[in-house]
Amino acid sequence: MKIHGLQKMTLLDYPGKVACTVFLGGCDMRCPFCHNAELIDGSAPAVMDEDELLAFLKKRQGLLEGVAVTGGEPLLREDLTDLAERIRAMGYPLKLDTNGMHPDRLRKMVDRGLADYVAMDIKNSPSRYAQTAGLETLDLAPIRESAALLMEGRTDYEFRTTTVAELHDGEAFREIGEWIRGAKRYFLQKFTDRDTVPFGGLHAPTDRQMAEYLDIVREYVPAAQIR
């Protein structure tokens, strides 16, 4: 497997752990606010292969406490379970980031105990999901299935929404809250513009708006927080 990026140490990507972050190329969404747009089509040059990654992890045993796998969309890779098994065999807990489009592969990871923590994006309310994902049309059934799978509680998880002024409002968060009512964790994270964001003209909500959105979702997910 080709690895398209490696952050050698992070305190942010895996809650509560000193981890590294592995970036895999390719995604089936085209979110206009994506921070990793160079990974979307999978054309970015690989920085290493799987064996080189595992050699790095072997050297960091005792220093790193976990491995976060992100993208792109990692579950596009049919061989992700093989890589996850090798990482877990080295004693590393694994955190998986996903957009929820591949519930069968997510279930396989959960069933095999390969994902110790899953962070799933909830892009927006159902009525605005396709627009927010940068797609003309979108079947929400797989995403709903992935969310329901995580809410079974068989692995640790969080839901999260990157909040963009042009794409989200209070009604959107009310719909999201109704959808994921009772979730263990839900984070609102404010959009931050960067050079790698594929579309210009997007802005972060104000702090006041973020607080209003948080109040709305806490009616449904009391543990919701702003990250």
Biotite code that builds the C-alpha atoms (Angstrom):
import biotite.structure as struc

atoms = struc.array([
    struc.Atom([0.000, 0.000, 0.000], chain_id="A", res_id=1, res_name="MET", atom_name="CA", element="C"),
    struc.Atom([1.196, 3.506, -0.854], chain_id="A", res_id=2, res_name="LYS", atom_name="CA", element="C"),
    struc.Atom([1.282, 6.057, 1.963], chain_id="A", res_id=3, res_name="ILE", atom_name="CA", element="C"),
    struc.Atom([0.637, 9.640, 0.836], chain_id="A", res_id=4, res_name="HIS", atom_name="CA", element="C"),
    struc.Atom([1.642, 11.463, 3.997], chain_id="A", res_id=5, res_name="GLY", atom_name="CA", element="C"),
    struc.Atom([2.985, 10.933, 7.498], chain_id="A", res_id=6, res_name="LEU", atom_name="CA", element="C"),
    struc.Atom([2.851, 13.310, 10.438], chain_id="A", res_id=7, res_name="GLN", atom_name="CA", element="C"),
    struc.Atom([5.426, 11.764, 12.728], chain_id="A", res_id=8, res_name="LYS", atom_name="CA", element="C"),
    struc.Atom([3.913, 13.013, 15.965], chain_id="A", res_id=9, res_name="MET", atom_name="CA", element="C"),
    struc.Atom([0.625, 14.645, 16.937], chain_id="A", res_id=10, res_name="THR", atom_name="CA", element="C"),
    struc.Atom([-1.150, 15.384, 20.197], chain_id="A", res_id=11, res_name="LEU", atom_name="CA", element="C"),
    struc.Atom([-4.373, 16.325, 18.414], chain_id="A", res_id=12, res_name="LEU", atom_name="CA", element="C"),
    struc.Atom([-5.387, 13.583, 15.986], chain_id="A", res_id=13, res_name="ASP", atom_name="CA", element="C"),
    struc.Atom([-5.868, 10.716, 18.463], chain_id="A", res_id=14, res_name="TYR", atom_name="CA", element="C"),
    struc.Atom([-7.641, 11.866, 21.632], chain_id="A", res_id=15, res_name="PRO", atom_name="CA", element="C"),
    struc.Atom([-5.565, 11.237, 24.729], chain_id="A", res_id=16, res_name="GLY", atom_name="CA", element="C"),
    struc.Atom([-2.597, 9.717, 22.928], chain_id="A", res_id=17, res_name="LYS", atom_name="CA", element="C"),
    struc.Atom([0.742, 10.740, 21.470], chain_id="A", res_id=18, res_name="VAL", atom_name="CA", element="C"),
    struc.Atom([0.302, 9.411, 17.949], chain_id="A", res_id=19, res_name="ALA", atom_name="CA", element="C"),
    struc.Atom([1.425, 9.631, 14.374], chain_id="A", res_id=20, res_name="CYS", atom_name="CA", element="C"),
    struc.Atom([-0.980, 10.318, 11.530], chain_id="A", res_id=21, res_name="THR", atom_name="CA", element="C"),
    struc.Atom([-0.945, 8.285, 8.317], chain_id="A", res_id=22, res_name="VAL", atom_name="CA", element="C"),
    struc.Atom([-2.532, 9.896, 5.233], chain_id="A", res_id=23, res_name="PHE", atom_name="CA", element="C"),
    struc.Atom([-3.981, 7.736, 2.454], chain_id="A", res_id=24, res_name="LEU", atom_name="CA", element="C"),
    struc.Atom([-4.909, 9.219, -0.922], chain_id="A", res_id=25, res_name="GLY", atom_name="CA", element="C"),
    struc.Atom([-8.267, 9.041, -2.656], chain_id="A", res_id=26, res_name="GLY", atom_name="CA", element="C"),
    struc.Atom([-11.731, 10.185, -1.589], chain_id="A", res_id=27, res_name="CYS", atom_name="CA", element="C"),
    struc.Atom([-15.275, 9.734, -2.871], chain_id="A", res_id=28, res_name="ASP", atom_name="CA", element="C"),
    struc.Atom([-16.382, 13.168, -1.655], chain_id="A", res_id=29, res_name="MET", atom_name="CA", element="C"),
    struc.Atom([-15.382, 16.606, -2.907], chain_id="A", res_id=30, res_name="ARG", atom_name="CA", element="C"),
    struc.Atom([-16.032, 18.801, 0.117], chain_id="A", res_id=31, res_name="CYS", atom_name="CA", element="C"),
    struc.Atom([-15.321, 22.434, -0.807], chain_id="A", res_id=32, res_name="PRO", atom_name="CA", element="C"),
    struc.Atom([-13.749, 23.071, 2.622], chain_id="A", res_id=33, res_name="PHE", atom_name="CA", element="C"),
    struc.Atom([-11.371, 20.066, 2.581], chain_id="A", res_id=34, res_name="CYS", atom_name="CA", element="C"),
    struc.Atom([-7.948, 20.662, 4.164], chain_id="A", res_id=35, res_name="HIS", atom_name="CA", element="C"),
    struc.Atom([-6.388, 17.705, 2.343], chain_id="A", res_id=36, res_name="ASN", atom_name="CA", element="C"),
    struc.Atom([-7.581, 18.472, -1.182], chain_id="A", res_id=37, res_name="ALA", atom_name="CA", element="C"),
    struc.Atom([-4.297, 17.277, -2.687], chain_id="A", res_id=38, res_name="GLU", atom_name="CA", element="C"),
    struc.Atom([-5.254, 13.766, -1.541], chain_id="A", res_id=39, res_name="LEU", atom_name="CA", element="C"),
    struc.Atom([-8.757, 13.719, -3.037], chain_id="A", res_id=40, res_name="ILE", atom_name="CA", element="C"),
    struc.Atom([-8.050, 12.141, -6.416], chain_id="A", res_id=41, res_name="ASP", atom_name="CA", element="C"),
    struc.Atom([-5.204, 9.933, -5.250], chain_id="A", res_id=42, res_name="GLY", atom_name="CA", element="C"),
    struc.Atom([-2.731, 11.542, -7.659], chain_id="A", res_id=43, res_name="SER", atom_name="CA", element="C"),
    struc.Atom([-0.459, 12.991, -4.961], chain_id="A", res_id=44, res_name="ALA", atom_name="CA", element="C"),
    struc.Atom([2.939, 11.272, -4.924], chain_id="A", res_id=45, res_name="PRO", atom_name="CA", element="C"),
    struc.Atom([3.418, 8.629, -2.273], chain_id="A", res_id=46, res_name="ALA", atom_name="CA", element="C"),
    struc.Atom([5.945, 9.429, 0.450], chain_id="A", res_id=47, res_name="VAL", atom_name="CA", element="C"),
    struc.Atom([6.575, 5.798, 1.426], chain_id="A", res_id=48, res_name="MET", atom_name="CA", element="C"),
    struc.Atom([5.172, 2.307, 1.128], chain_id="A", res_id=49, res_name="ASP", atom_name="CA", element="C"),
    struc.Atom([3.621, 0.071, 3.763], chain_id="A", res_id=50, res_name="GLU", atom_name="CA", element="C"),
    struc.Atom([6.893, -1.635, 4.717], chain_id="A", res_id=51, res_name="ASP", atom_name="CA", element="C"),
    struc.Atom([8.611, 1.715, 5.230], chain_id="A", res_id=52, res_name="GLU", atom_name="CA", element="C"),
    struc.Atom([5.730, 2.850, 7.443], chain_id="A", res_id=53, res_name="LEU", atom_name="CA", element="C"),
    struc.Atom([5.955, -0.285, 9.553], chain_id="A", res_id=54, res_name="LEU", atom_name="CA", element="C"),
    struc.Atom([9.724, 0.162, 9.890], chain_id="A", res_id=55, res_name="ALA", atom_name="CA", element="C"),
    struc.Atom([9.093, 3.699, 11.160], chain_id="A", res_id=56, res_name="PHE", atom_name="CA", element="C"),
    struc.Atom([6.524, 2.414, 13.653], chain_id="A", res_id=57, res_name="LEU", atom_name="CA", element="C"),
    struc.Atom([8.901, -0.257, 14.878], chain_id="A", res_id=58, res_name="LYS", atom_name="CA", element="C"),
    struc.Atom([11.521, 2.397, 15.657], chain_id="A", res_id=59, res_name="LYS", atom_name="CA", element="C"),
    struc.Atom([8.916, 4.467, 17.538], chain_id="A", res_id=60, res_name="ARG", atom_name="CA", element="C"),
    struc.Atom([7.664, 1.666, 19.781], chain_id="A", res_id=61, res_name="GLN", atom_name="CA", element="C"),
    struc.Atom([7.657, 2.982, 23.348], chain_id="A", res_id=62, res_name="GLY", atom_name="CA", element="C"),
    struc.Atom([7.469, 6.583, 22.128], chain_id="A", res_id=63, res_name="LEU", atom_name="CA", element="C"),
    struc.Atom([4.200, 6.646, 20.210], chain_id="A", res_id=64, res_name="LEU", atom_name="CA", element="C"),
    struc.Atom([0.968, 5.533, 21.856], chain_id="A", res_id=65, res_name="GLU", atom_name="CA", element="C"),
    struc.Atom([-1.225, 5.142, 18.785], chain_id="A", res_id=66, res_name="GLY", atom_name="CA", element="C"),
    struc.Atom([-1.647, 5.492, 15.025], chain_id="A", res_id=67, res_name="VAL", atom_name="CA", element="C"),
    struc.Atom([-4.317, 7.656, 13.366], chain_id="A", res_id=68, res_name="ALA", atom_name="CA", element="C"),
    struc.Atom([-5.248, 6.697, 9.796], chain_id="A", res_id=69, res_name="VAL", atom_name="CA", element="C"),
    struc.Atom([-6.901, 9.420, 7.741], chain_id="A", res_id=70, res_name="THR", atom_name="CA", element="C"),
    struc.Atom([-7.204, 10.607, 4.149], chain_id="A", res_id=71, res_name="GLY", atom_name="CA", element="C"),
    struc.Atom([-8.741, 11.118, 1.793], chain_id="A", res_id=72, res_name="GLY", atom_name="CA", element="C"),
    struc.Atom([-11.052, 8.275, 2.718], chain_id="A", res_id=73, res_name="GLU", atom_name="CA", element="C"),
    struc.Atom([-9.082, 5.334, 4.142], chain_id="A", res_id=74, res_name="PRO", atom_name="CA", element="C"),
    struc.Atom([-11.895, 2.816, 3.651], chain_id="A", res_id=75, res_name="LEU", atom_name="CA", element="C"),
    struc.Atom([-11.583, 3.158, -0.119], chain_id="A", res_id=76, res_name="LEU", atom_name="CA", element="C"),
    struc.Atom([-8.577, 0.853, 0.320], chain_id="A", res_id=77, res_name="ARG", atom_name="CA", element="C"),
    struc.Atom([-9.662, -2.778, 0.262], chain_id="A", res_id=78, res_name="GLU", atom_name="CA", element="C"),
    struc.Atom([-6.348, -3.750, 1.855], chain_id="A", res_id=79, res_name="ASP", atom_name="CA", element="C"),
    struc.Atom([-6.725, -1.371, 4.807], chain_id="A", res_id=80, res_name="LEU", atom_name="CA", element="C"),
    struc.Atom([-7.624, -4.282, 7.085], chain_id="A", res_id=81, res_name="THR", atom_name="CA", element="C"),
    struc.Atom([-4.310, -5.959, 6.254], chain_id="A", res_id=82, res_name="ASP", atom_name="CA", element="C"),
    struc.Atom([-2.358, -2.805, 7.148], chain_id="A", res_id=83, res_name="LEU", atom_name="CA", element="C"),
    struc.Atom([-4.445, -2.337, 10.307], chain_id="A", res_id=84, res_name="ALA", atom_name="CA", element="C"),
    struc.Atom([-3.716, -5.910, 11.392], chain_id="A", res_id=85, res_name="GLU", atom_name="CA", element="C"),
    struc.Atom([0.010, -5.325, 10.997], chain_id="A", res_id=86, res_name="ARG", atom_name="CA", element="C"),
    struc.Atom([-0.143, -2.068, 12.945], chain_id="A", res_id=87, res_name="ILE", atom_name="CA", element="C"),
    struc.Atom([-2.207, -3.623, 15.729], chain_id="A", res_id=88, res_name="ARG", atom_name="CA", element="C"),
    struc.Atom([0.173, -6.610, 15.892], chain_id="A", res_id=89, res_name="ALA", atom_name="CA", element="C"),
    struc.Atom([2.917, -4.132, 16.839], chain_id="A", res_id=90, res_name="MET", atom_name="CA", element="C"),
    struc.Atom([0.888, -3.116, 19.886], chain_id="A", res_id=91, res_name="GLY", atom_name="CA", element="C"),
    struc.Atom([-0.442, 0.190, 18.553], chain_id="A", res_id=92, res_name="TYR", atom_name="CA", element="C"),
    struc.Atom([-4.080, 1.181, 19.057], chain_id="A", res_id=93, res_name="PRO", atom_name="CA", element="C"),
    struc.Atom([-5.518, 2.472, 15.785], chain_id="A", res_id=94, res_name="LEU", atom_name="CA", element="C"),
    struc.Atom([-7.824, 5.417, 15.190], chain_id="A", res_id=95, res_name="LYS", atom_name="CA", element="C"),
    struc.Atom([-9.709, 5.564, 11.892], chain_id="A", res_id=96, res_name="LEU", atom_name="CA", element="C"),
    struc.Atom([-11.154, 8.687, 10.249], chain_id="A", res_id=97, res_name="ASP", atom_name="CA", element="C"),
    struc.Atom([-14.012, 8.075, 7.812], chain_id="A", res_id=98, res_name="THR", atom_name="CA", element="C"),
    struc.Atom([-16.787, 9.825, 5.909], chain_id="A", res_id=99, res_name="ASN", atom_name="CA", element="C"),
    struc.Atom([-19.096, 6.860, 6.501], chain_id="A", res_id=100, res_name="GLY", atom_name="CA", element="C"),
    struc.Atom([-19.572, 5.948, 2.834], chain_id="A", res_id=101, res_name="MET", atom_name="CA", element="C"),
    struc.Atom([-18.364, 2.358, 3.277], chain_id="A", res_id=102, res_name="HIS", atom_name="CA", element="C"),
    struc.Atom([-20.295, 0.717, 6.123], chain_id="A", res_id=103, res_name="PRO", atom_name="CA", element="C"),
    struc.Atom([-19.393, -2.834, 5.093], chain_id="A", res_id=104, res_name="ASP", atom_name="CA", element="C"),
    struc.Atom([-15.676, -2.118, 5.347], chain_id="A", res_id=105, res_name="ARG", atom_name="CA", element="C"),
    struc.Atom([-16.194, -0.170, 8.560], chain_id="A", res_id=106, res_name="LEU", atom_name="CA", element="C"),
    struc.Atom([-18.092, -3.120, 10.019], chain_id="A", res_id=107, res_name="ARG", atom_name="CA", element="C"),
    struc.Atom([-15.245, -5.427, 9.019], chain_id="A", res_id=108, res_name="LYS", atom_name="CA", element="C"),
    struc.Atom([-12.768, -3.222, 10.879], chain_id="A", res_id=109, res_name="MET", atom_name="CA", element="C"),
    struc.Atom([-15.005, -3.133, 13.963], chain_id="A", res_id=110, res_name="VAL", atom_name="CA", element="C"),
    struc.Atom([-15.803, -6.853, 13.876], chain_id="A", res_id=111, res_name="ASP", atom_name="CA", element="C"),
    struc.Atom([-12.105, -7.716, 13.750], chain_id="A", res_id=112, res_name="ARG", atom_name="CA", element="C"),
    struc.Atom([-11.228, -5.320, 16.553], chain_id="A", res_id=113, res_name="GLY", atom_name="CA", element="C"),
    struc.Atom([-8.935, -3.315, 14.273], chain_id="A", res_id=114, res_name="LEU", atom_name="CA", element="C"),
    struc.Atom([-10.340, 0.152, 14.965], chain_id="A", res_id=115, res_name="ALA", atom_name="CA", element="C"),
    struc.Atom([-9.937, 1.198, 18.601], chain_id="A", res_id=116, res_name="ASP", atom_name="CA", element="C"),
    struc.Atom([-11.437, 4.626, 17.910], chain_id="A", res_id=117, res_name="TYR", atom_name="CA", element="C"),
    struc.Atom([-13.441, 5.852, 14.910], chain_id="A", res_id=118, res_name="VAL", atom_name="CA", element="C"),
    struc.Atom([-14.013, 9.513, 14.043], chain_id="A", res_id=119, res_name="ALA", atom_name="CA", element="C"),
    struc.Atom([-16.830, 9.872, 11.526], chain_id="A", res_id=120, res_name="MET", atom_name="CA", element="C"),
    struc.Atom([-17.688, 13.109, 9.803], chain_id="A", res_id=121, res_name="ASP", atom_name="CA", element="C"),
    struc.Atom([-21.303, 14.247, 9.810], chain_id="A", res_id=122, res_name="ILE", atom_name="CA", element="C"),
    struc.Atom([-21.090, 16.737, 6.968], chain_id="A", res_id=123, res_name="LYS", atom_name="CA", element="C"),
    struc.Atom([-24.470, 18.414, 7.419], chain_id="A", res_id=124, res_name="ASN", atom_name="CA", element="C"),
    struc.Atom([-28.182, 17.833, 7.791], chain_id="A", res_id=125, res_name="SER", atom_name="CA", element="C"),
    struc.Atom([-29.578, 15.226, 5.383], chain_id="A", res_id=126, res_name="PRO", atom_name="CA", element="C"),
    struc.Atom([-31.176, 17.832, 3.110], chain_id="A", res_id=127, res_name="SER", atom_name="CA", element="C"),
    struc.Atom([-27.835, 19.610, 2.601], chain_id="A", res_id=128, res_name="ARG", atom_name="CA", element="C"),
    struc.Atom([-25.501, 16.642, 2.650], chain_id="A", res_id=129, res_name="TYR", atom_name="CA", element="C"),
    struc.Atom([-24.782, 16.343, -1.071], chain_id="A", res_id=130, res_name="ALA", atom_name="CA", element="C"),
    struc.Atom([-24.031, 20.063, -1.442], chain_id="A", res_id=131, res_name="GLN", atom_name="CA", element="C"),
    struc.Atom([-21.719, 20.010, 1.572], chain_id="A", res_id=132, res_name="THR", atom_name="CA", element="C"),
    struc.Atom([-19.944, 16.906, 0.257], chain_id="A", res_id=133, res_name="ALA", atom_name="CA", element="C"),
    struc.Atom([-19.433, 18.605, -3.121], chain_id="A", res_id=134, res_name="GLY", atom_name="CA", element="C"),
    struc.Atom([-21.599, 16.086, -4.991], chain_id="A", res_id=135, res_name="LEU", atom_name="CA", element="C"),
    struc.Atom([-24.620, 16.493, -7.267], chain_id="A", res_id=136, res_name="GLU", atom_name="CA", element="C"),
    struc.Atom([-26.444, 13.585, -5.665], chain_id="A", res_id=137, res_name="THR", atom_name="CA", element="C"),
    struc.Atom([-25.717, 11.363, -2.692], chain_id="A", res_id=138, res_name="LEU", atom_name="CA", element="C"),
    struc.Atom([-27.320, 8.223, -1.283], chain_id="A", res_id=139, res_name="ASP", atom_name="CA", element="C"),
    struc.Atom([-27.379, 8.784, 2.464], chain_id="A", res_id=140, res_name="LEU", atom_name="CA", element="C"),
    struc.Atom([-28.233, 5.158, 3.305], chain_id="A", res_id=141, res_name="ALA", atom_name="CA", element="C"),
    struc.Atom([-24.588, 4.015, 3.678], chain_id="A", res_id=142, res_name="PRO", atom_name="CA", element="C"),
    struc.Atom([-23.767, 7.028, 5.859], chain_id="A", res_id=143, res_name="ILE", atom_name="CA", element="C"),
    struc.Atom([-26.773, 6.389, 8.075], chain_id="A", res_id=144, res_name="ARG", atom_name="CA", element="C"),
    struc.Atom([-25.723, 2.733, 8.333], chain_id="A", res_id=145, res_name="GLU", atom_name="CA", element="C"),
    struc.Atom([-22.193, 3.682, 9.404], chain_id="A", res_id=146, res_name="SER", atom_name="CA", element="C"),
    struc.Atom([-23.508, 6.095, 12.038], chain_id="A", res_id=147, res_name="ALA", atom_name="CA", element="C"),
    struc.Atom([-25.887, 3.473, 13.400], chain_id="A", res_id=148, res_name="ALA", atom_name="CA", element="C"),
    struc.Atom([-23.064, 0.927, 13.525], chain_id="A", res_id=149, res_name="LEU", atom_name="CA", element="C"),
    struc.Atom([-20.908, 3.226, 15.626], chain_id="A", res_id=150, res_name="LEU", atom_name="CA", element="C"),
    struc.Atom([-23.799, 4.058, 17.943], chain_id="A", res_id=151, res_name="MET", atom_name="CA", element="C"),
    struc.Atom([-24.045, 0.349, 18.780], chain_id="A", res_id=152, res_name="GLU", atom_name="CA", element="C"),
    struc.Atom([-21.000, 1.123, 20.937], chain_id="A", res_id=153, res_name="GLY", atom_name="CA", element="C"),
    struc.Atom([-18.810, -1.807, 19.921], chain_id="A", res_id=154, res_name="ARG", atom_name="CA", element="C"),
    struc.Atom([-15.835, 0.503, 19.520], chain_id="A", res_id=155, res_name="THR", atom_name="CA", element="C"),
    struc.Atom([-15.015, 3.953, 20.859], chain_id="A", res_id=156, res_name="ASP", atom_name="CA", element="C"),
    struc.Atom([-16.105, 6.732, 18.512], chain_id="A", res_id=157, res_name="TYR", atom_name="CA", element="C"),
    struc.Atom([-16.961, 10.331, 17.878], chain_id="A", res_id=158, res_name="GLU", atom_name="CA", element="C"),
    struc.Atom([-18.990, 12.254, 15.340], chain_id="A", res_id=159, res_name="PHE", atom_name="CA", element="C"),
    struc.Atom([-17.781, 15.645, 14.189], chain_id="A", res_id=160, res_name="ARG", atom_name="CA", element="C"),
    struc.Atom([-18.899, 18.452, 11.893], chain_id="A", res_id=161, res_name="THR", atom_name="CA", element="C"),
    struc.Atom([-16.634, 21.047, 10.326], chain_id="A", res_id=162, res_name="THR", atom_name="CA", element="C"),
    struc.Atom([-18.813, 24.137, 10.549], chain_id="A", res_id=163, res_name="THR", atom_name="CA", element="C"),
    struc.Atom([-18.816, 26.586, 7.623], chain_id="A", res_id=164, res_name="VAL", atom_name="CA", element="C"),
    struc.Atom([-20.770, 29.843, 7.658], chain_id="A", res_id=165, res_name="ALA", atom_name="CA", element="C"),
    struc.Atom([-22.024, 29.391, 4.098], chain_id="A", res_id=166, res_name="GLU", atom_name="CA", element="C"),
    struc.Atom([-23.151, 25.775, 4.611], chain_id="A", res_id=167, res_name="LEU", atom_name="CA", element="C"),
    struc.Atom([-24.537, 25.477, 8.153], chain_id="A", res_id=168, res_name="HIS", atom_name="CA", element="C"),
    struc.Atom([-27.190, 27.172, 10.259], chain_id="A", res_id=169, res_name="ASP", atom_name="CA", element="C"),
    struc.Atom([-29.243, 26.452, 13.363], chain_id="A", res_id=170, res_name="GLY", atom_name="CA", element="C"),
    struc.Atom([-31.852, 24.377, 11.548], chain_id="A", res_id=171, res_name="GLU", atom_name="CA", element="C"),
    struc.Atom([-29.114, 22.187, 10.065], chain_id="A", res_id=172, res_name="ALA", atom_name="CA", element="C"),
    struc.Atom([-27.790, 21.430, 13.534], chain_id="A", res_id=173, res_name="PHE", atom_name="CA", element="C"),
    struc.Atom([-31.277, 20.668, 14.808], chain_id="A", res_id=174, res_name="ARG", atom_name="CA", element="C"),
    struc.Atom([-31.655, 18.072, 12.049], chain_id="A", res_id=175, res_name="GLU", atom_name="CA", element="C"),
    struc.Atom([-28.201, 16.645, 12.813], chain_id="A", res_id=176, res_name="ILE", atom_name="CA", element="C"),
    struc.Atom([-29.053, 16.467, 16.508], chain_id="A", res_id=177, res_name="GLY", atom_name="CA", element="C"),
    struc.Atom([-32.238, 14.545, 15.794], chain_id="A", res_id=178, res_name="GLU", atom_name="CA", element="C"),
    struc.Atom([-30.266, 12.158, 13.564], chain_id="A", res_id=179, res_name="TRP", atom_name="CA", element="C"),
    struc.Atom([-27.517, 11.292, 16.075], chain_id="A", res_id=180, res_name="ILE", atom_name="CA", element="C"),
    struc.Atom([-29.567, 11.689, 19.248], chain_id="A", res_id=181, res_name="ARG", atom_name="CA", element="C"),
    struc.Atom([-27.784, 10.048, 22.181], chain_id="A", res_id=182, res_name="GLY", atom_name="CA", element="C"),
    struc.Atom([-24.368, 9.779, 20.516], chain_id="A", res_id=183, res_name="ALA", atom_name="CA", element="C"),
    struc.Atom([-21.434, 9.266, 22.853], chain_id="A", res_id=184, res_name="LYS", atom_name="CA", element="C"),
    struc.Atom([-19.416, 12.219, 21.520], chain_id="A", res_id=185, res_name="ARG", atom_name="CA", element="C"),
    struc.Atom([-20.088, 14.969, 19.013], chain_id="A", res_id=186, res_name="TYR", atom_name="CA", element="C"),
    struc.Atom([-17.714, 17.811, 18.206], chain_id="A", res_id=187, res_name="PHE", atom_name="CA", element="C"),
    struc.Atom([-18.309, 21.011, 16.279], chain_id="A", res_id=188, res_name="LEU", atom_name="CA", element="C"),
    struc.Atom([-15.079, 22.273, 14.770], chain_id="A", res_id=189, res_name="GLN", atom_name="CA", element="C"),
    struc.Atom([-14.827, 25.677, 13.177], chain_id="A", res_id=190, res_name="LYS", atom_name="CA", element="C"),
    struc.Atom([-13.687, 25.848, 9.547], chain_id="A", res_id=191, res_name="PHE", atom_name="CA", element="C"),
    struc.Atom([-10.205, 27.302, 9.100], chain_id="A", res_id=192, res_name="THR", atom_name="CA", element="C"),
    struc.Atom([-9.192, 28.575, 5.675], chain_id="A", res_id=193, res_name="ASP", atom_name="CA", element="C"),
    struc.Atom([-5.882, 27.343, 4.277], chain_id="A", res_id=194, res_name="ARG", atom_name="CA", element="C"),
    struc.Atom([-4.043, 27.450, 0.965], chain_id="A", res_id=195, res_name="ASP", atom_name="CA", element="C"),
    struc.Atom([-4.978, 23.800, 0.393], chain_id="A", res_id=196, res_name="THR", atom_name="CA", element="C"),
    struc.Atom([-8.747, 24.424, 0.625], chain_id="A", res_id=197, res_name="VAL", atom_name="CA", element="C"),
    struc.Atom([-10.081, 23.839, -2.909], chain_id="A", res_id=198, res_name="PRO", atom_name="CA", element="C"),
    struc.Atom([-12.666, 26.641, -2.996], chain_id="A", res_id=199, res_name="PHE", atom_name="CA", element="C"),
    struc.Atom([-12.359, 30.254, -1.926], chain_id="A", res_id=200, res_name="GLY", atom_name="CA", element="C"),
    struc.Atom([-15.041, 32.413, -0.384], chain_id="A", res_id=201, res_name="GLY", atom_name="CA", element="C"),
    struc.Atom([-15.783, 30.191, 2.594], chain_id="A", res_id=202, res_name="LEU", atom_name="CA", element="C"),
    struc.Atom([-15.768, 31.545, 6.131], chain_id="A", res_id=203, res_name="HIS", atom_name="CA", element="C"),
    struc.Atom([-15.893, 30.322, 9.703], chain_id="A", res_id=204, res_name="ALA", atom_name="CA", element="C"),
    struc.Atom([-18.982, 31.004, 11.813], chain_id="A", res_id=205, res_name="PRO", atom_name="CA", element="C"),
    struc.Atom([-18.597, 33.547, 14.586], chain_id="A", res_id=206, res_name="THR", atom_name="CA", element="C"),
    struc.Atom([-17.959, 32.391, 18.140], chain_id="A", res_id=207, res_name="ASP", atom_name="CA", element="C"),
    struc.Atom([-21.518, 33.445, 18.971], chain_id="A", res_id=208, res_name="ARG", atom_name="CA", element="C"),
    struc.Atom([-22.929, 31.303, 16.167], chain_id="A", res_id=209, res_name="GLN", atom_name="CA", element="C"),
    struc.Atom([-20.837, 28.335, 17.297], chain_id="A", res_id=210, res_name="MET", atom_name="CA", element="C"),
    struc.Atom([-22.199, 28.709, 20.825], chain_id="A", res_id=211, res_name="ALA", atom_name="CA", element="C"),
    struc.Atom([-25.760, 28.841, 19.456], chain_id="A", res_id=212, res_name="GLU", atom_name="CA", element="C"),
    struc.Atom([-25.201, 25.693, 17.393], chain_id="A", res_id=213, res_name="TYR", atom_name="CA", element="C"),
    struc.Atom([-23.755, 23.928, 20.419], chain_id="A", res_id=214, res_name="LEU", atom_name="CA", element="C"),
    struc.Atom([-26.813, 24.812, 22.502], chain_id="A", res_id=215, res_name="ASP", atom_name="CA", element="C"),
    struc.Atom([-29.037, 23.345, 19.795], chain_id="A", res_id=216, res_name="ILE", atom_name="CA", element="C"),
    struc.Atom([-27.215, 20.020, 19.463], chain_id="A", res_id=217, res_name="VAL", atom_name="CA", element="C"),
    struc.Atom([-26.882, 19.594, 23.233], chain_id="A", res_id=218, res_name="ARG", atom_name="CA", element="C"),
    struc.Atom([-30.639, 19.119, 23.374], chain_id="A", res_id=219, res_name="GLU", atom_name="CA", element="C"),
    struc.Atom([-29.980, 15.820, 21.579], chain_id="A", res_id=220, res_name="TYR", atom_name="CA", element="C"),
    struc.Atom([-26.345, 15.019, 22.411], chain_id="A", res_id=221, res_name="VAL", atom_name="CA", element="C"),
    struc.Atom([-25.689, 16.413, 25.913], chain_id="A", res_id=222, res_name="PRO", atom_name="CA", element="C"),
    struc.Atom([-21.947, 15.645, 25.677], chain_id="A", res_id=223, res_name="ALA", atom_name="CA", element="C"),
    struc.Atom([-21.466, 17.732, 22.510], chain_id="A", res_id=224, res_name="ALA", atom_name="CA", element="C"),
    struc.Atom([-18.515, 20.124, 22.579], chain_id="A", res_id=225, res_name="GLN", atom_name="CA", element="C"),
    struc.Atom([-16.737, 22.709, 20.457], chain_id="A", res_id=226, res_name="ILE", atom_name="CA", element="C"),
    struc.Atom([-13.273, 21.548, 19.446], chain_id="A", res_id=227, res_name="ARG", atom_name="CA", element="C"),
])
